[in-house]
């Protein structure tokens, strides 16, 4: 009992890894080891509650605690990421708290059952006595600028929702190797992204052109390709453009690189969102940090929709107004057009996908592919993939 009481006091004195205490499993653990003046029935109940919560996530308590440590966002990791000087006191806190967590991680089911007067069946968990949390954490911190910390360490794609960055539960895992065609266009984006990852000057990118040509999937594939080198993507909806400066400030000291992705971007008329995006692209009071770039897709080269009636309006400085409306797209350092493929390019995509999906030879495949494209409104990479996926499904 004395050992459990000491551990209870140690963990409640945490300064660096105190977020660990907010985890549901750890809360149940603390309740379980606080056994003073509890009946055996209460002890069994709290033992079972902890075991149930743990087994829902992992059967190994040591592994579970290590994952909490590995993904924890704390004062130490934030200072390390921003290259601040870390005091000896904080270093000592990290050392002693990791030692305590390791001590907890080796507590077995039997250690707890020894304090309970009950001989019936009780579920158990496993531990790993070979772990050295201090050594493992030091190795983890050496990779901080490629693996990150907090939610960014075990997720690649995110959305920005109601002022919060939220991990995508089921991200698109598309790979660059699955893209066929548009090699020249894609290479320009890859080169820009690679320069960004390596800390070299990189441009904000606008991918524009016909629907279904692979603009959005190209960005996602590039993020997947370079995730292991510290690249992440946060999708920002058009309605949240005014929040981007705040988001950039939040990411400023993060060791990873972020693409802020705006999909299907266009504006019906001049409004405050256009002004906000212009300021972000060119720099405003809040300068764009070196770890953030903006990639946007659009079906339009000029992002602000304009009617002939607007051109014939009564604006005295009409030409200046028109230039102001079309200048938004020019603020992207790199604009790349994805146009509908010609017949040859379309059929090349078809044959490449047939090989990728391992579809058996089909007579008159080119004619069938063309007929499918015409029935779906024209040739595109999306149309080609839908056609080949249909062929695969009916084999």
Secondary structure by P-SEA (a helix, b strand, c coil): caaaaaaaaaaaaccccccccccaaaaaaaaaaccccccaaaaaaaaaaaaaaaaaccccaaaaaaaaaaacccaaaaaaaacccccaaaaaaaaaaaaaaaaaaaccaaaaaaacccccccccccccccccaaaaaaaaaaacccccccccccccbbbbcccccccccccccccccccccaaaaaaaaaaaaaaaaacccccbbbbbccccccaaaaaaaaaaaccccbbbbbbbccccccaaaaaaaaaccccbbbbbcccccccccccaaaaaaaaaaacccccccccbbbbbbcccccccccccccccccccaaaaaaaaaacccccccbbbbbccccaaaaaaaaaaaaaaaccccccaaaaaaaaaaaaaccccaaaaaaaaaaaaaac
